[in-house]
Amino acid sequence: MSGHHLILGELKDVITGETLADTHDERYRQKIARYLMDPLGYAKEDLVPGRRIRIQVDDKSALIHLDFIIRVSGKTMMIIKYGPGSLVSRHRIGLALARIIEPYPIPVVVVSNGEDADILSGETGKKTGSGLGAIPSKTDLQVLVEKAPRKLISPKQVEMESRILYAFEIDDKCPCDDTNLSCSPSEP
């Protein structure tokens, strides 16, 4: 067992075909991936699973886990942050991620516990939908590509969002939970 996760065996990632540890959390991630492909119409090539995002806060560096990045027409249009339990507790984390991984705010942010989802605007932070059925389809995102904001994120905002991520995802973790993140002082 690693961290707080009971390993139930192994499973195959539906997107990459990789063999992964079979945990309750991973089962929900795989459920979300299957839902994105059918009925929402995303191809495996549109989905980037399990990406680690490096953030820098003062002299500290950390890797933050992001469950899914969804690209349409060559542009990152949606991210999905999975976590068990309450959705509202992940809103700010999802929004911060949406504002640091590209030079522009990612238009659609989904936070999900695998059974439910909240959909947020990456630009305004406002909730735009609830439930797995409210996650935009590939067709919906293709339409949104043309309307997506062209506003760039300032370096100051990237710094602020990185601090928020560090506070929520690193400082707030149980010391014995070694899953999905890493942290170290910056190297010179």
N, C-alpha and C positions, 0 to 999 in steps of 0.2 A: 504494500500500500504506500502511495506517495502522497504527502500532505494529508488532506482530509478526504481523499477519493478512494473508494473501494474499487479495486480492479476486479472485474467479473470475467475477464478473459481477453480475447482480442476480437476486433471487428474490422471490416474493410470500409475505408472512406469511399462514399458514393461518388465523390467528385474526382479524387486523385487516384483511387485504387490502392492507396497505402494501407498497410496494416497498422491499426491504432489500438491503444489500450481501451477496452470496453468498460466505460464508466457510465453512471447514470447521466452525467452531463454530456458525455460524448454521444450517447443515444439521442438526446434532445437535439444536439447539433446536427446529427445525421437526419433526424426527422425534419428539421428546418431546411436542410439542403435538398432533400427529396421534394419538399413542398415548393421550393423555389423552381425546381425543374418541371414538376408536374403537380399542380395545374398552372403555375405562373409563367411557364414558357421559357425560362432561362436555360441556355446551353451550359455545359460544364465549363466551357471556355470563358463565359461571362462571370464566373464565380471564382474568387480567390479566397480559399479557406485558411484559417489559422495564421494570420499574418501578425508578426510582432512589430510593434511601432516603437522606435527609440525616441525617448524624450530626454531633455536636458534641463535640469533645474539647478541653478548655481553650479556647485562643483560636483553634483550628483547626476548620474545617468541611470536610466531604467528602461526596460523593455516591457511594453504593455501589450497584452494579447487582444487582438480584434478577431472576432469569429468569422465574419464574412465581409469582403469588399465585392461590390457588384459593379461591373463596368458595362456600359452600353455605348456603342459607336465610338469606342476608344476613350471614353471619359468615365471617371469614377462618379457614379450617380447615387449610390446607396451603400450604406454600411449597416451591418447587423451586429449588435452586441448582445450576447446571450449571458444569462445568469439566473440561477434558481431564485425563486421567491418573488419579492416585490418588484414591480416594473419601475415605479416612480423613483426608487432609489438608484436606478441606473440611467435616468434621463440625462443628468448633468455629465456623466462619464461619456455617454454616447455623443452628446453635443460637443464636448471638448475634443474627442477623437475626430469628429467631422470637420473640425476647424484647424487641425494640424497636419493631416496626412496629404493634403493637396494644397496648392497655393490659393484655392478658392474654397468656400464652404460647400461640403458635400450636400446636395439638395435634400436627400431623404435619409433619415436616421431611424432605424428600427431597434427597439430594445425588446427582448423577448425572454420568457422563461420556458419556452418550448410548448406551452399550452395556450398562452395569450401573448399579445404584442401591443405596444404603443408605437405609433408612427409620429415622428417629429420633423419639423422643418429645420434643416441644418443651418439655415440662415437666420431665422427668427427665433427658433427654439420652441415655437408653438406646436401643441399637439394637433395633428391633422387627421388622425384616425386611431381606432382601437380594434384589436382582434387580429388574428392571423389573416382573416379575409380582407383586411384593409391594407395589407402589404401590396405595393404596386407591382403589377405584372411587367414583363419585359416590354410589352406594347405601351403600357403607361409611361415607362421610363424613356422609351424612344421619343415619345411626344414631348416629354419634359426636357430632353436634351436641348432643344431649341430655345426653351424658355428659361433655362438654368441661369442663375445669377452670374454675372461676369466680374463681380466685385472680388478683389483680392483680399486675403487676410493679411493684416499688418504684422510685422515682426513683434510688436508689443502684444498683440492679441495672441499670437502663437505662444509667447512666453507665459501669459496669464493662463491660457488653456492647459499648457504643460504643467503649471503649478497645481491646477485643479486636479489633473490626472494623477499627479504624484501624491497629492493629499488623499484622494479617494482610493487609488489602486495600490499604492505602495505603503504609505504611512498607516493606512487603516487595515492592513492585512494582519492576520494572526501570524506571529513569527514562525509557527510550525507549518504553515501552508506554503509549500515551495512550488506550487503549480502555476503555470501561465504567466509568470513574471520573473524578472531578475533585476537586480539592482547593484550598482557598484559606484564607488567614487570615480570621477572622470579620470581618464589617463592623460598625462601631459602631452 
